[in-house]
C-alpha cells in the first residue's frame, strides 16, 4: 500500500525541474511540486540552536 506524504523543502539556486529530476533519480515518485515563495537577493545561512528546555 502506497503512503502519500507532503514535504516542504528550501533550496538555493535550484529550479523546479531540477528538483523533480533529482527526486525521481533517487527513486521518489513526485505527484506535484508547488512553489510557494521565492526571494531574490543575498542568501544568508544561519545556524540556530534550539532553546534549552529546563
C-alpha positions as semicolon CSV with decimal commas, in nm:
position;residue;x (nm);y (nm);z (nm)
1;X;0,000;0,000;0,000
2;X;0,142;0,336;-0,103
3;X;0,155;0,615;0,151
4;X;0,117;0,976;0,038
5;X;0,338;1,231;0,213
6;X;0,368;1,607;0,198
7;X;0,706;1,771;0,249
8;X;0,836;2,125;0,229
9;X;1,196;2,200;0,140
10;X;1,405;2,513;0,096
11;X;1,665;2,531;-0,178
12;X;1,925;2,777;-0,301
13;X;1,977;2,832;-0,674
14;X;1,764;2,538;-0,787
15;X;1,490;2,529;-1,044
16;X;1,172;2,329;-1,009
17;X;1,255;2,083;-1,294
18;X;1,598;2,018;-1,137
19;X;1,437;1,931;-0,804
20;X;1,184;1,699;-0,966
21;X;1,455;1,525;-1,170
22;X;1,677;1,474;-0,863
23;X;1,391;1,325;-0,662
24;X;1,292;1,092;-0,945
25;X;1,654;0,979;-0,987
26;X;1,653;0,893;-0,615
27;X;1,352;0,670;-0,675
28;X;1,099;0,910;-0,525
29;X;0,771;0,935;-0,712
30;X;0,673;1,301;-0,739
31;X;0,300;1,377;-0,763
32;X;0,330;1,755;-0,764
33;X;0,563;2,040;-0,675
34;X;0,429;2,383;-0,583
35;X;0,646;2,691;-0,544
36;X;0,507;2,888;-0,253
37;X;0,768;3,160;-0,206
38;X;1,062;3,298;-0,400
39;X;1,304;3,551;-0,256
40;X;1,557;3,733;-0,469
41;X;1,880;3,864;-0,324
42;X;2,159;3,760;-0,094
43;X;2,106;3,435;0,093
44;X;2,246;3,420;0,445
45;X;2,267;3,084;0,617
46;X;2,245;3,087;0,994
47;X;2,281;2,803;1,236
48;X;2,014;2,826;1,500
49;X;2,045;2,641;1,827
50;X;1,725;2,508;1,978
51;X;1,636;2,669;2,307
52;X;1,714;2,462;2,614
53;X;1,420;2,314;2,795
54;X;1,455;2,343;3,172
